[in-house]
């Protein structure tokens, strides 16, 4: 998907900007939680 197509789609569907932002925030928090749980159990 080229930049012009993405810009046009987001201009026609402004609610998707919030959806994409929410997905990015949730993904970053899930990555931090996975890293924290892996670090708290070091093993034998």
Secondary structure as UniProt FT lines:
FT   HELIX           3..12
FT   HELIX           15..39
//
